[in-house]
């Protein structure tokens, strides 16, 4: 299955990784999908407060 998602390495402190894993498990998501969800929520909140971020690349 093809995807248009970029792959990159993310380094986390072990404590943060374990906490994200806990939240992901509670939400029945993979760790990657939980991190993506958190990023999307942060972008949404930022744009709500500051207006749209230019460029939809």
MIMARVO-806932 format. One record per atom (N, C-alpha, C): x negated, y negated, z. Coordinates in steps of 0.1 Angstrom, whole numbers, padded with zeros to 4 digits, always signed. Example, Ala and Ser with C-alpha at 12.3 -4.5 7.8 and 13.67 -1.06 7.14 Angstrom:
-0132+0057+0078-0123+0045+0078-0132+0033+0078-0128+0022+0071-0137+0011+0071-0129+0000+0079
***
This chain:
-0008+0012+0000+0000+0000+0000-0009-0012+0000-0007-0021-0010-0015-0033-0011-0010-0044-0001-0019-0052+0003-0015-0063+0012-0023-0075+0008-0017-0087+0011-0024-0099+0009-0030-0105+0021-0031-0097+0032-0037-0102+0044-0052-0101+0044-0059-0111+0049-0073-0112+0050-0078-0103+0061-0089-0097+0060-0095-0089+0070-0107-0097+0076-0108-0098+0089-0119-0104+0096-0121-0098+0109-0133-0101+0114-0137-0095+0128-0133-0106+0138-0128-0101+0149-0124-0110+0160-0131-0104+0173-0138-0112+0179-0145-0107+0192-0137-0113+0203-0134-0104+0213-0126-0108+0225-0133-0103+0237-0132-0111+0248-0136-0106+0261-0128-0094+0264-0133-0084+0271-0126-0072+0274-0113-0075+0281-0114-0084+0291-0102-0087+0299-0090-0092+0289-0094-0101+0280-0083-0106+0271-0078-0095+0262-0087-0086+0257-0083-0075+0249-0073-0066+0256-0076-0063+0268-0068-0054+0276-0054-0061+0279-0054-0074+0281-0041-0081+0283-0033-0081+0270-0039-0084+0259-0032-0084+0246-0027-0070+0243-0035-0059+0246-0030-0046+0244-0018-0043+0253-0018-0047+0265-0007-0045+0274+0006-0052+0268+0004-0064+0264+0016-0071+0258+0021-0065+0246+0011-0061+0237+0015-0054+0225+0022-0041+0228+0018-0033+0237+0025-0021+0241+0039-0023+0246+0041-0034+0254+0054-0037+0259+0063-0042+0247+0057-0048+0237+0065-0053+0226+0066-0042+0214+0060-0030+0217+0060-0020+0206+0054-0025+0193+0042-0032+0195+0035-0037+0183+0021-0032+0184+0014-0031+0173+0000-0029+0173-0007-0041+0179-0020-0040+0183-0027-0051+0188-0028-0062+0177-0031-0057+0165-0033-0067+0154-0020-0074+0151-0009-0067+0151+0004-0074+0149+0008-0083+0161+0004-0080+0173+0006-0089+0184-0002-0102+0183-0014-0100+0179-0023-0112+0177-0017-0121+0166-0013-0114+0155-0007-0122+0144+0005-0129+0148+0014-0123+0156+0026-0129+0161+0022-0141+0170+0013-0140+0179+0009-0151+0188+0003-0163+0179-0005-0160+0169-0010-0170+0160+0002-0177+0153+0011-0170+0148+0023-0176+0141+0031-0184+0150+0033-0180+0163+0040-0188+0173+0033-0201+0176+0020-0200+0177+0012-0212+0180+0012-0222+0168+0011-0217+0156+0012-0226+0144+0026-0232+0144+0037-0224+0146+0050-0230+0146+0052-0241+0157+0047-0238+0169+0047-0249+0180+0039-0261+0176+0028-0259+0170+0019-0270+0166+0026-0279+0156+0032-0272+0145+0038-0280+0135+0051-0286+0140+0058-0280+0149+0070-0286+0155+0066-0300+0162+0055-0300+0168+0050-0312+0176+0044-0322+0166+0036-0317+0157+0027-0326+0149+0030-0327+0134+0040-0320+0130+0044-0320+0115+0037-0309+0108+0041-0306+0096+0035-0295+0088+0020-0297+0086+0014-0285+0086-0001-0285+0083-0002-0284+0068-0010-0293+0062-0011-0294+0047-0017-0281+0041-0013-0278+0029-0019-0267+0022-0013-0254+0026-0008-0247+0016-0002-0233+0018-0010-0224+0010-0023-0221+0014-0032-0213+0006-0030-0199+0010
***
